[in-house]
């Protein structure tokens, strides 16, 4: 149907003029809106940046809580096994020190010696849970791997090596990761000896069959402890030497942790009445 002046009583010219005015009005409003929204968008950008920073901080801290997620998937740093590994890589006065070859090394409670040795490490009860994940697969849990863990006792001595405990092999143990990629050891809170922040050593092996010596390990690293729980524990009986040793060292001056602890700092919970629990996610490129 064709239009006529009866459809537009004021005439086509009037309609065109009205349309042009509306267009000019809309263009003016759009320009004004862009000017007004510019600072709002800038504020929104700052909020997003803050949110991104917050998320980064949160994901960084989630590596320390033992959680597994793609956003926190990173390979844990390779660290020295130190002079007291007991993994067949060095010797003591008695010969090659290899606890991995001793019957009974595969255990969860590592407070007592085994394989004929009878000593028991004393100190604040600590459970250590390591969650092994694959950085090549969005931090998927790794089951069936073997983790060998060892550390010093409450007064800073390493079994098999240190004077007074060379005949002992306590605070050393080996476990296979379960379906969730986890192992949990029951032990004692390690003391702080001169020159090092409190820590725990561990090695990762492809499976139990290969966990017979250092030549087969695929990762060596260390777990770090926050200062606050260390101070709490060291104020209890049996840790007196650790108080002064801890006061003379820091992460900045520690020869292992001075380059950062974000992937090695355990999440520690508990108290001196019930004991403590430390958890850490361990990422490897499997």
C-alpha positions as CSV (number, residue, x, y, z in Angstrom):
1,X,0.0,0.0,0.0
2,X,1.3,3.4,-1.0
3,X,1.6,6.2,1.6
4,X,-0.2,9.5,1.2
5,X,-0.6,12.8,3.0
6,X,-3.6,11.3,4.8
7,X,-1.2,9.0,6.6
8,X,1.1,11.9,7.5
9,X,-1.2,14.9,8.1
10,X,1.7,17.3,8.7
11,X,3.4,16.3,5.5
12,X,6.5,14.2,4.5
13,X,8.8,17.2,5.0
14,X,7.8,17.5,8.6
15,X,8.5,13.8,9.2
16,X,11.9,14.0,7.6
17,X,12.7,17.0,9.7
18,X,11.5,15.2,12.9
19,X,13.6,12.2,12.0
20,X,16.8,14.2,11.5
21,X,16.2,15.9,14.9
22,X,15.8,12.6,16.6
23,X,19.0,11.3,15.0
24,X,20.9,14.4,16.2
25,X,19.5,13.9,19.7
26,X,20.5,10.2,19.8
27,X,24.0,11.1,18.5
28,X,24.3,13.7,21.3
29,X,23.1,11.3,23.9
30,X,25.5,8.6,22.7
31,X,28.4,11.1,22.9
32,X,27.5,12.2,26.4
33,X,27.1,8.6,27.5
34,X,30.6,7.7,26.3
35,X,32.1,10.7,28.2
36,X,30.2,9.8,31.3
37,X,31.0,6.1,31.1
38,X,34.7,6.6,30.4
39,X,35.7,7.1,34.1
40,X,33.2,4.4,35.1
41,X,35.0,2.0,32.7
42,X,38.3,3.1,34.1
43,X,37.1,2.3,37.6
44,X,35.8,-1.0,36.3
45,X,39.2,-1.7,34.9
46,X,40.8,-1.0,38.2
47,X,38.3,-3.3,40.0
48,X,39.1,-6.0,37.5
49,X,42.8,-5.6,38.0
50,X,42.3,-5.7,41.7
51,X,40.2,-8.8,41.3
52,X,42.9,-10.4,39.1
53,X,45.5,-9.6,41.7
54,X,43.3,-11.1,44.4
55,X,42.8,-14.2,42.3
56,X,46.5,-14.5,41.7
57,X,47.2,-14.2,45.4
58,X,44.4,-16.7,46.2
59,X,45.6,-19.2,43.6
60,X,49.2,-18.9,44.9
61,X,48.1,-19.6,48.4
62,X,46.0,-22.5,47.2
63,X,49.3,-24.3,46.1
64,X,50.2,-24.2,49.9
65,X,46.9,-25.6,51.1
66,X,47.5,-28.8,49.3
67,X,44.6,-28.2,46.8
68,X,44.9,-29.2,43.2
69,X,43.7,-26.9,40.4
70,X,44.7,-25.8,37.0
71,X,45.3,-22.2,38.1
72,X,47.9,-23.3,40.6
73,X,49.6,-25.9,38.4
74,X,53.4,-25.4,38.7
75,X,56.4,-27.6,39.0
76,X,57.9,-27.5,42.5
77,X,61.5,-26.3,42.6
78,X,64.3,-28.9,42.5
79,X,66.3,-28.6,45.7
80,X,69.3,-30.3,47.2
81,X,68.9,-33.5,49.1
82,X,71.4,-32.2,51.6
83,X,74.2,-34.3,53.2
84,X,71.8,-36.7,55.1
85,X,69.5,-38.2,52.5
86,X,70.0,-41.9,53.3
87,X,69.0,-42.8,49.8
88,X,72.2,-44.6,48.7
89,X,73.9,-41.4,47.3
90,X,76.5,-41.1,50.0
91,X,78.1,-42.9,52.9
92,X,78.5,-42.8,56.6
93,X,81.2,-44.3,58.7
94,X,79.3,-47.6,58.5
95,X,79.2,-47.6,54.7
96,X,76.6,-46.6,52.1
97,X,73.6,-45.1,53.8
98,X,70.5,-46.4,52.1
99,X,67.3,-46.6,54.2
100,X,65.3,-47.3,51.0
101,X,66.8,-50.8,50.9
102,X,65.7,-51.6,54.5
103,X,62.7,-53.8,55.2
104,X,60.0,-51.8,56.7
105,X,60.8,-48.4,55.1
106,X,57.3,-48.4,53.4
107,X,55.3,-47.0,56.3
108,X,53.2,-44.0,57.4
109,X,54.3,-43.5,61.0
110,X,58.0,-42.7,60.9
111,X,58.6,-41.7,64.5
112,X,60.3,-45.0,65.4
113,X,63.3,-46.7,64.0
114,X,62.9,-50.0,62.2
115,X,64.8,-52.9,60.7
116,X,66.4,-53.8,64.0
117,X,66.9,-50.3,65.3
118,X,64.8,-49.4,68.3
119,X,65.1,-45.6,68.9
120,X,62.0,-43.4,68.9
121,X,62.0,-39.7,67.9
122,X,60.2,-37.5,70.5
123,X,58.6,-34.1,69.9
124,X,55.4,-32.4,68.9
125,X,53.2,-34.7,66.8
126,X,52.9,-33.6,63.1
127,X,51.1,-35.2,60.2
128,X,52.4,-34.3,56.7
129,X,50.2,-34.8,53.7
130,X,51.7,-34.3,50.2
131,X,49.4,-34.2,47.2
132,X,51.3,-35.2,44.0
133,X,49.9,-33.7,40.8
134,X,50.8,-33.6,37.1
135,X,51.6,-30.2,35.7
136,X,51.3,-31.6,32.2
137,X,47.7,-32.5,32.8
138,X,46.0,-29.6,34.5
139,X,47.3,-30.8,37.9
140,X,45.6,-34.2,37.7
141,X,46.3,-36.4,40.7
142,X,49.1,-38.8,40.3
143,X,48.5,-42.2,41.9
144,X,51.0,-45.0,42.2
145,X,54.1,-42.9,42.7
146,X,56.4,-43.4,45.6
147,X,57.5,-40.5,47.9
148,X,60.4,-40.9,50.3
149,X,60.4,-38.3,53.1
150,X,63.0,-37.5,55.8
151,X,63.9,-34.8,58.2
152,X,65.8,-34.0,61.4
153,X,64.5,-34.6,64.9
154,X,63.5,-32.1,67.6
155,X,67.1,-31.3,68.4
156,X,68.3,-31.0,64.8
157,X,69.9,-34.5,64.4
158,X,69.5,-36.7,61.3
159,X,69.3,-40.4,62.0
160,X,72.0,-42.6,60.4
161,X,74.4,-39.6,60.3
162,X,74.4,-37.4,63.4
163,X,76.4,-38.1,66.5
164,X,74.3,-40.0,69.0
165,X,71.8,-41.4,66.4
166,X,74.0,-43.1,63.8
167,X,72.5,-46.4,64.8
168,X,68.9,-45.1,64.3
169,X,66.8,-44.6,61.2
170,X,63.8,-42.8,62.5
171,X,62.0,-39.9,60.7
172,X,62.5,-41.7,57.4
173,X,59.7,-43.3,55.4
174,X,58.3,-44.2,52.0
175,X,54.8,-44.4,50.8
176,X,52.9,-44.8,47.5
177,X,50.4,-42.1,46.5
178,X,46.7,-43.2,46.7
179,X,43.9,-42.6,44.2
180,X,44.0,-38.9,45.1
181,X,47.7,-38.6,44.6
182,X,48.3,-38.3,48.4
183,X,50.6,-39.7,51.0
184,X,50.3,-38.9,54.8
185,X,53.1,-39.4,57.3
186,X,52.9,-39.2,61.0
187,X,56.0,-37.7,62.5
188,X,57.3,-35.0,64.8
189,X,57.7,-31.3,64.2
190,X,61.4,-30.9,63.0
191,X,63.7,-28.7,65.0
192,X,65.6,-25.8,63.7
193,X,69.4,-26.3,63.5
194,X,72.0,-23.5,62.8
195,X,72.0,-22.1,59.3
196,X,68.6,-23.5,58.0
197,X,65.0,-22.6,58.3
198,X,62.9,-25.6,59.5
199,X,62.2,-27.9,56.6
200,X,61.4,-31.5,55.4
201,X,63.1,-33.3,52.6
202,X,61.4,-35.5,50.1
203,X,62.1,-37.4,46.8
204,X,59.6,-38.6,44.2
205,X,60.0,-42.0,42.4
206,X,58.0,-43.3,39.5
207,X,56.7,-46.2,41.5
208,X,57.5,-48.4,44.5
209,X,59.7,-50.8,42.4
210,X,62.1,-48.0,41.4
211,X,62.3,-46.4,44.9
212,X,65.5,-48.2,45.8
213,X,68.1,-45.5,45.4
214,X,68.7,-41.9,44.4
215,X,69.7,-42.8,40.9
216,X,66.0,-43.5,40.1
217,X,64.4,-40.4,41.7
218,X,62.5,-38.0,39.4
219,X,62.2,-35.0,41.8
220,X,63.9,-33.8,44.9
221,X,62.5,-30.9,46.9
222,X,61.9,-29.5,50.4
223,X,58.8,-28.4,52.4
224,X,59.0,-25.1,54.3
225,X,57.1,-24.1,57.4
226,X,55.6,-20.7,58.3
227,X,57.4,-19.0,61.1
228,X,54.4,-18.6,63.5
229,X,53.8,-22.3,64.1
230,X,57.5,-22.9,64.5
231,X,57.7,-20.4,67.2
232,X,54.7,-22.0,69.0
233,X,56.2,-25.4,68.8
234,X,59.7,-24.3,69.8
235,X,58.3,-22.8,73.0
236,X,57.4,-26.3,74.2
237,X,59.6,-28.9,75.9
238,X,62.4,-30.4,73.8
239,X,63.0,-27.6,71.4
240,X,64.9,-25.1,73.4
241,X,67.9,-24.9,71.0
242,X,65.6,-24.2,68.1
243,X,64.4,-20.9,69.6
244,X,67.8,-19.3,69.3
245,X,68.5,-21.0,65.9
246,X,65.3,-19.7,64.4
247,X,65.9,-16.2,65.6
248,X,69.3,-16.1,63.7
249,X,67.9,-17.3,60.3
250,X,65.3,-16.1,57.9
251,X,63.9,-17.2,54.5
252,X,65.9,-14.4,52.9
253,X,69.2,-15.8,54.3
254,X,68.4,-19.5,54.0
255,X,70.6,-21.0,51.3
256,X,67.6,-23.1,49.9
257,X,64.6,-20.9,50.3
258,X,66.1,-17.5,49.7
259,X,64.8,-17.5,46.1
260,X,61.2,-17.9,47.2
261,X,58.9,-20.4,49.0
262,X,55.5,-19.9,47.2
263,X,55.5,-23.4,45.9
264,X,57.1,-25.0,49.0
265,X,55.4,-23.3,51.9
266,X,53.1,-25.8,53.7
267,X,49.7,-24.9,55.1
268,X,50.0,-25.6,58.8
269,X,47.1,-26.0,61.2
270,X,46.8,-27.1,64.8
271,X,48.0,-26.2,68.2
272,X,50.4,-27.4,70.9
273,X,47.7,-29.3,72.7
274,X,46.6,-31.6,69.8
275,X,49.5,-31.4,67.4
276,X,49.9,-30.0,64.0
277,X,49.1,-30.9,60.4
278,X,51.1,-29.7,57.3
279,X,49.8,-30.0,53.8
280,X,51.5,-29.2,50.4
281,X,50.7,-29.8,46.8
282,X,53.7,-31.1,44.9
283,X,53.6,-30.5,41.1
284,X,55.8,-32.5,38.8
285,X,56.0,-32.7,35.0
286,X,54.9,-36.4,34.7
